[in-house]
Amino acid sequence: MNFKEKKRRDIGIDITPVVDTVFNLLIFFALSLRFTSPASLDITLPPLTSYAPSPEPAAFVLQVNHTGELRCNQEVITLHEFEQRLKEELKNKNNASAIISADERVPHGVVIRIMDACKKYGVKKISIAAEITDQNN
């Protein structure tokens, strides 16, 4: 008897269609995600007269009302005078801080100018005083 040995075929699984399908699903889900901005607090800055901040030691407490009047540690001054005071008082201090309490009607640019002056003359920590409103009530 003459038996011929059968040739064996290498059997393999082609995974190319599986990879293509998974890749297409990945693209589909990536494109269909809702990109939303991060959650933020709904805050309303308090009026100047209704807020009495408790300052940290050696902190500058700055208050700005809707007319643009600037108070530094309860003394009415201009922005230029505030910069001069910062320059003089922060020569020897390394970790000065400031608390800014602005009326809700104060233009954003005024607060930014105050913050820039603080950073320019070495204030390391700037805090913004705000009242968080409860939306559930």
Contacts in CASP RR format, 6 or more apart in sequence:
PFRMAT RR
TARGET T0000
AUTHOR 0000-0000-0000
METHOD contacts of the structure
MODEL  1
MNFKEKKRRDIGIDITPVVDTVFNLLIFFALSLRFTSPASLDITLPPLTS
YAPSPEPAAFVLQVNHTGELRCNQEVITLHEFEQRLKEELKNKNNASAII
SADERVPHGVVIRIMDACKKYGVKKISIAAEITDQNN
41 132 0 8 1.000
42 132 0 8 1.000
42 133 0 8 1.000
42 135 0 8 1.000
43 130 0 8 1.000
43 131 0 8 1.000
43 132 0 8 1.000
43 133 0 8 1.000
44 104 0 8 1.000
44 130 0 8 1.000
44 131 0 8 1.000
44 133 0 8 1.000
45 101 0 8 1.000
45 102 0 8 1.000
45 103 0 8 1.000
45 104 0 8 1.000
45 106 0 8 1.000
45 129 0 8 1.000
45 130 0 8 1.000
45 131 0 8 1.000
46 101 0 8 1.000
46 103 0 8 1.000
46 104 0 8 1.000
46 129 0 8 1.000
46 130 0 8 1.000
46 131 0 8 1.000
47 65 0 8 1.000
47 66 0 8 1.000
47 103 0 8 1.000
47 104 0 8 1.000
48 63 0 8 1.000
48 64 0 8 1.000
48 65 0 8 1.000
48 66 0 8 1.000
48 101 0 8 1.000
48 103 0 8 1.000
51 63 0 8 1.000
51 101 0 8 1.000
51 129 0 8 1.000
51 131 0 8 1.000
53 61 0 8 1.000
53 99 0 8 1.000
53 101 0 8 1.000
53 129 0 8 1.000
55 61 0 8 1.000
55 99 0 8 1.000
56 97 0 8 1.000
56 99 0 8 1.000
58 93 0 8 1.000
58 96 0 8 1.000
58 97 0 8 1.000
59 96 0 8 1.000
59 97 0 8 1.000
59 98 0 8 1.000
59 99 0 8 1.000
60 72 0 8 1.000
60 73 0 8 1.000
60 86 0 8 1.000
60 96 0 8 1.000
60 97 0 8 1.000
60 98 0 8 1.000
60 99 0 8 1.000
60 118 0 8 1.000
60 123 0 8 1.000
61 72 0 8 1.000
61 73 0 8 1.000
61 74 0 8 1.000
61 98 0 8 1.000
61 99 0 8 1.000
61 101 0 8 1.000
62 70 0 8 1.000
62 71 0 8 1.000
62 72 0 8 1.000
62 82 0 8 1.000
62 98 0 8 1.000
62 99 0 8 1.000
62 100 0 8 1.000
62 101 0 8 1.000
62 114 0 8 1.000
63 70 0 8 1.000
63 71 0 8 1.000
63 101 0 8 1.000
63 102 0 8 1.000
64 70 0 8 1.000
64 71 0 8 1.000
64 100 0 8 1.000
64 101 0 8 1.000
64 102 0 8 1.000
64 103 0 8 1.000
64 106 0 8 1.000
64 110 0 8 1.000
64 111 0 8 1.000
64 114 0 8 1.000
65 103 0 8 1.000
65 106 0 8 1.000
66 103 0 8 1.000
66 104 0 8 1.000
66 105 0 8 1.000
66 106 0 8 1.000
68 106 0 8 1.000
68 110 0 8 1.000
69 76 0 8 1.000
70 76 0 8 1.000
70 77 0 8 1.000
70 78 0 8 1.000
70 79 0 8 1.000
70 82 0 8 1.000
70 114 0 8 1.000
71 77 0 8 1.000
72 82 0 8 1.000
72 85 0 8 1.000
77 85 0 8 1.000
79 113 0 8 1.000
79 114 0 8 1.000
79 117 0 8 1.000
82 114 0 8 1.000
82 117 0 8 1.000
83 117 0 8 1.000
83 120 0 8 1.000
83 121 0 8 1.000
86 117 0 8 1.000
86 118 0 8 1.000
86 120 0 8 1.000
86 121 0 8 1.000
86 122 0 8 1.000
86 123 0 8 1.000
87 121 0 8 1.000
89 96 0 8 1.000
90 96 0 8 1.000
90 121 0 8 1.000
90 122 0 8 1.000
90 123 0 8 1.000
94 124 0 8 1.000
95 124 0 8 1.000
95 125 0 8 1.000
96 122 0 8 1.000
96 123 0 8 1.000
96 124 0 8 1.000
96 125 0 8 1.000
97 123 0 8 1.000
97 124 0 8 1.000
97 125 0 8 1.000
97 126 0 8 1.000
97 127 0 8 1.000
98 118 0 8 1.000
98 123 0 8 1.000
98 125 0 8 1.000
98 126 0 8 1.000
98 127 0 8 1.000
99 126 0 8 1.000
99 127 0 8 1.000
99 128 0 8 1.000
99 129 0 8 1.000
100 111 0 8 1.000
100 114 0 8 1.000
100 115 0 8 1.000
100 126 0 8 1.000
100 127 0 8 1.000
100 128 0 8 1.000
100 129 0 8 1.000
101 129 0 8 1.000
102 110 0 8 1.000
102 111 0 8 1.000
102 128 0 8 1.000
102 129 0 8 1.000
111 128 0 8 1.000
115 126 0 8 1.000
118 126 0 8 1.000
119 126 0 8 1.000
END
